[in-house]
Every structure is written in structure tokens, then in C-alpha cells.
Amino acid sequence: MLSFRHAWKSSRGARLLARWKSTAASTTPKTAIVMMNMGGPSKPSDTKSFLSRLFNDNDIIEMGGGTFQKLMANFIVKMRTPKVEKQYEQIGGSPIRKWTESQGEALEKELDRISPESAPHKAYTCFRYAHPLTEEALTQMKADGVKRAIAFSQFPHWSCTTTGSSMNELWRQVKNLGMEQDVKWSLIDRWPLHTKFLDAVIDRMESKLAEFDPNTKDKVVLLFSAHSVPMKVVEKGDVYVNEVSATCKAIMDRWEAKGHSNRHVLAWQSKVGFMPWMVPSTDSAIKALGKKGTKNVLAVPIAFTTDHIETLFEIGIEYAEEAEEAGITNFKYTEGLNGSPKFVDALSDIVVKHLKEQKNHSSQYGQKCLGCSKPMCRKIINPAF
């Protein structure tokens, strides 16, 4: 009797163990999609820590790193935090985490549907300066048993100050966590001319253009606004300005093919400090348009795929006030791609094409900026192909 009970319990235990292993295997992501971005303070009270990480990053604020950078960063953060925190209060905190996680969930479902051979997919939000930080995303991936991952930059345009910094931090944390052999990696490091991305932007533009008087639609000036970069970054050969310009040109070609005839301007926003940055600045472009008698302007945040402080506060509040002062009577701006189904379609198409190409990264990824001597730049650890 005892042996029968023991055998029954052992058999039942074996079945439960097998079922658990089967369930665990089915829920372990076959392909992880690591969605990389700067991030932002979801709560205004997180502003100080966000700015501290940003100004201590020698890839974006080049002050040599080390003690000097820490001292300067602490000083700058102390000076800027009260002002920036109030800006985040006005927009209710940064929505970038909410939208990135929402996009990730939609991306998982779409990829599982159209690419069953690489399913199940799981998206991991991975921010450079806000939670969840790179090490937090990697730690969760390790706990989930991830063996294959795509580092997917959510910046359509490459810059050493954005995607480059995020990639460098990824490899640093992979080493710090001892995960060099745990995960096979490939990279989606830029996608400035992806047609579905362009169409998602155009969809936002047409939706907002419809809010103007029908008699003035053709007279609306399209003001493409991208985050600026220091001129010393441009002088080193960073391709960001070229790629943003290419996106604007491609959008306008498609815009005109749809029967629109608007004029457009490309300008650069969010300069920090006194060093020369890319010009014309967005605020100077607004003032110049006002002087020329322009009354209708539609701002298009071209390098920002998700709304955050640069769109909601800087464009939506500051530049709107400047436009009014400049005599521009109708100033509007497009919503970020946020929850756009067209944008999710673009993201999923980018990933599927990347998987089919079986390339570790773009051809341009291996080209360092002229004079670059940073050891982590353009690296890839444990490449998939």
C-alpha cells in the first residue's frame, strides 16, 4: 500500500514538474525587444536624479568624465532642477514610460501574430536616465531566461549623444552583470527612412492640419523641430543632422505626392549652455516667420516619436507663447506617435525585416565619428550572426 501511494505521489509529482517545465518554457521569451530611449521623470520629484544621470554622461555632455564632470554636473543639476521640475509639474510628469510600455505591449502582440517563428516576444523598456534603467532591464531579462535579444533604439536617427550613449551603457552593464555570454544580441540602430514610420508622421500631420481653416491650409508653414546637438558633435562627423534632414525630405516628397503644397522649415530646439549648437534654433525660426508675416504654423516634432517635455512643454507651451508674441495667430503642433496604430505597425515591420536580414547591425554602425577614441563606441557583445 505504501509503495503504491509512493508511486502515485511520485508519478503525480513528475506530471506536475513536467507541466511546470512546459509552462515555463512556453512563457520564456524566445526574442526580447529592448526598447531603448532616454526616458524621463514620470513624477516631477524624480527630476533631480534624471538630470544627474544626464549631466554625468560623458557621451552627451562631454566634460572629460571623472571628478571634474561630477563636480560640474552637481553644480548644473543644483541650478537647473527647480526650474525643470516646475516644467514637469505643468505637464504632469513625463509620459514617455507610459507610452513606451504601451507601445511594447502592442508590439509583442503584433510580432507574435506576424512572426510566429520568433515568438513569444517580450518588450523591455530600457531607459538611459530614468527607471527602468539599463541594468534593471537586463536583470529582468536574466530572470526571464532570455537568450536572444534585439537592442531596438527608439531614436529613428543615430547620434552618439542618444543611441550611441544608450548602446555604450548597454555594453557596460552587460559586462558589469557578467552577462557577456548569456544573450545573443543584434541591433536596430537607426531607421530614418522607413516608409511606415514616415507615414505615421504624415498621419499625425494631416490630422492636425485638418484643424486649420480650410481656406488657409495650403498657407500653413510646416515647422519641423528636432532636438539640437552641439556643433562640436556635428564637426566630429556625427550623422544625426544628415539623417534628420533626410527624414524631412522624404516626408515632404510623400506629402506633396498626396496633393499638399505647404512650405516647410527645419529647425533645432532644446539647446543647453553657451557653446554653439546646430542652427537655426526653433525659437529663432518662429520669430523670423512672424516677421515675414506668417500667420499659420504647424510644428512637427520630427526626432521625437513619443511626447515628453520637449514636445508638451517646450513646443506646446513656450513656443506657442513665442509664436503669439511674434504675430503668428494660428500655431499648432502634432501629437507624438504615442499610441498610433500606424506607428506600432512601423515598429513591428522594422523588427521583422531586421530578423529576416540576419544582420547584427546597420552597415554604418561600425563607422566611428572622426577622432573618436571612446573604447565602448560601436561595439557589440556576443553578436547573434
N, C-alpha and C positions, 0 to 999 in steps of 0.2 A: 504493500500500500504506500509506504514511504517512498519507495523508488518510483512508483507510478506518479505520485504527487511531484516528486523532484523532477521527473522527466517532463511532466506537464508544465511546471513552472519554468523549467529551462527552455522548453520549446516556445512558451508564450513570451519569455524574455527575449529570445532570439528573434521572434517575429517583431516585437516592439523595437528592438535595436535596428533591425533591417528597415523597418518603416521610418524610424528616425533618420537613419543614414540616407534613405531615399529622399525624404523631405528636405534634409539639409542640402543634399546635392542639387535638388531642383531649385532651391532658393539662393544658392551661391551664384552671384553674378558671373556669367561667362565673359561679359565685356563691361568694363567700367568706363563711364564717360565722365572725366574730371573737368568740370566747368570752371575755368579759371578767370578771375576778374580781380579788380582792386578791392571791391567791397565798399562798405560804408557803415557808419554807426546807425544801427536800427533805432537806438534810443539816443537822444541828444547827449545824455550823460556819458556816452561812450566816445564822445568826440575827442577827448584828450588822448586816450590810448590809440585811437585811429591815427591822429596826427603824429603822435610819437613814432609809431611804426613807419609812417610815410617819410618823415624827415630824417629818420635814421637809415633809410635805404639809400645806399651809395649808388645804386643803379639809376635812381630817378632824381635824387638831389646829390650831385657829385661834390662832396666836400672831403674826399680822401678816406672816409671811414675812420674807425678808431676813436680815440679820445676826443679829438677836435670836433668830429662830426657829432658825437654825443653831446658835447657842451653846446654847440651851436643849435642842435636840434632841440635840446631842452629849453634854450632861450626863445627860439622861434615858437615852439609849442605853447610856452607860457604866455607869449604875447598874442598869439592868434586864437587860442582856444575860446575865450569869452565871446568873441565876435562870431566865429564859425558855429559855436554851439547855439547861438541865437538863430542863426540861419537854419540850422537843422530843426530847431523848435518850430519855425514858421512853416516848414513842410511836413512836420510830424515825424521826423526821423527819415533816414534813407530807406526807400522801399526796395533797394537792389537785392537784398537777400530774399525777400518775399517773391519777387519776380523771377529770380534765378532758380529758386526751388520749384516754383510753379512751372517754369519752362522745362526744368529737368524731369519732372513727373510726366509732363505731356510728351517729352522726347522719349522717355522709356517706353511708354505705351506704343508710340508710333514706330519706334525701332523694332520692338517685339513683333509688331504686325508685318512690317515690310522686310525685315531681315531676320527671319527665324533661325537661320544658321548661326548667327552670333548672339542669340538670345539665351538666357534672360539678360537684359541690360539693366544697369543701375547708374544713375547720375549722382555725382558727388559735387556739392558746391565747395569750391576751394578759393578762398579769398586771400589776397596778399596782406591786407592791413586791418581786416576785421574778421570776426568769427563767422563761420568756421575757417580757421587759418589752415595753411598748407599741412602742418603737422597733424592737425585734428582730422582732416580729410584722409590723410594717409593711414593714421591709426585706425579709423573706421574701416578703411579698405582692408587692412590687415586682419581685423576682427571678422570681416565678412568672407575672408578667404579668397580675395581677388588675385587672379594670376595674369590677367590681361587687361590693360588699360590704355585709353586714348586721352592724352592731355589736350583738351579742346579749349583753346583761347577764345574767350568771348569778346575779344577785341578784333574786329574784322581786319584791321590794319596793323602790320607789325611796327613796333617801336621798341628799342632797347629799354625805354623807360616804362613800358607797360608789359607787353607779352614777354619781352626779354627778362625783365625783373622777376616776373612770375615763374618763368622756366628755371632761372638760376636758383630761386628759392626752392623750387620743387626738387632739384637735384641735391641741394644742400640737405634738405630734410630727409630725402631718401637715404642719404649716407648717415645722417645723424641717428636715424631709426634702425639702421642696419638692414634695410630692405633692398639692397642692391640686386639681389638675385630672386627676390620674391615675386616681382611683377615684370612682365614683358610690356615695353612701352612703345607707342608711336605717337606722333604729334600732329595736330592740326594747328599750324602756327599763324595762318592768315587766310582770308577769304574775301578780299575787297571787291571782286568782280563776279561773285556767284550770282547767277541770274535770279534765283528765288529770293535772295537777300535784297537785291535791287528792287524787285517787285514788291516786297514787303514794305520798303521805304516809300515807294511810289504810292502804294495803297494808303499809307498814312497822309501823304501829301495831298492826294485827291480828296480824302475825307475832310481835311481842314480847309482846303481851297473852296469847298462847297459852302463854307460859312461866310465867304465874302459875297458882296453884291454881285449878281450875275453880270452886270454891266461893266464891272471893273476887274473881273477875274484875269483877263489877259494882261492887265497892267500891274498885277501883283508881282513884286520882285521877290524871288526866292533867295533867301539868305542862308546858305549852308554854313553851319558853325561847327567847327571841330576843336577839340582840346588842343591848345597850343603846346609847343615844345621849345626849349631854349635853342638859340641859333647855334650854340656850340655843339648841340646834338646833331643838328642838320649838317653842320660843317664836317662832322666825322663820317658822314655818309649814311646816316640813319634814313631808311626808305619810307618812313611814315608819311611825310609830306607828299611824296610821289604817289603813294598808294591811295591816300585820301583824295588827291586830285583826280586820280584815275576813276575812283568811285563816282565822284561828282560828274565827270564827263560821261560815264556810262549811264548814269541816271538821266542826265539831260538828253542824251540820244534817245533813250526809251520814252522819255517824257514828250519829246517833240514828235516821236513816231505815233503817239497816242492823240496827236492833234493839238497839243498845248503849245503856246508860243511865248512863255514867260522868259524874262531876262533873269540872270542869276549872278550871285556873288559868292565867293568862298572866303570866309574869314576865320579867325582863330581866337579862342577865348581862354579864360582862366589862367592868365599869366600870374606868376608868383615871384616877388622880389624885383630887383633893379636891373638884372642882367638883360641883354637883348633877347627877345623871343620872336617867334615867327609872326609875320605881319601880312596883311592888315589885321588889327585886332577887331573883334566883333563890335565892341562899343564904338570904335572909330568909324567902322563901316556904317553903323546905324546913324551916327552924326552926319557923315558925308551924304548918305541917302536923303536924310532930312533936308540938308542944304540944297540938294538938287531938286527939291520939291516932291519927292516920292511920298505918297500917302498910304500905300498899301504894301505891307511886307509880311511874308511868311517865312519864319525862321525854321530851318530844318536841322536838328542836331544830328550831324551825319556820322560822327565817330562814336556816338553813344547809342547802344542798342537797347538799353534799359534806362528808364528815368531814375535820376538821382539828383544831387544838389546842383550840378552844373546845368541841368535842364529845368528842374522845378523852381529853383530859386534864382540862379544867375540869369537864365533866359526868361523864365516865366514872370519874375518879379523885377529884378534890376534892369534888364534890358528893355522890358516893357515900359518902365518908367522913363528910361532914357529916350526911347522911341517917341513917347508922348511929348517930352521936352523938345525933341528935335522936329516936331510938327508932323510926325507920322501918325495919322489918325486911326489907322487900322493895322495893328501889329498883333500877329498871332504866331503860335509855334506848334509844331506837330508833336503828338504824343509819342513817347518811346515805343519801341516794338513790343515790349511788355508781354501781354497775353495774346498777341496777334497769332491766329492760326497759320497765317502765311509765313510768319517767322519760324514757328515750330516746324513747318514743312521744310523751310530752308535749312534749319539746323539738322534735321534728320537726313535730308538729302546730302548735305556735306559729309556727315558721318558715314553713310552708306557708300558714297563714292570713295571716301578715304579707305574704307575696309576693302573694297574691290581692287583699288590700285595697289595695295600691299606695299606702300612706301612708308618709311619711318618718319618722313617729314617732307616739307617742300624743298625744292632744289635750292632756293635762296637761303634757307635756314643755316646752311653751312658757311655762308659768307659773313664773316665778322665785319663790323664797321672799321673804317680805315683808322689804323693806330690803336685799335682795341687790344688791351693786354690782360683783360679780366679772365681768370682761369676757368670760370664756370660757363662763360658765354658759349652758346651754340653747341653744348654738349647733349648727349642722350645716354642714359644709363640703361643697360640691358635691353637693347632695341629688339623689337618684335620681328623684324625682317632683315 
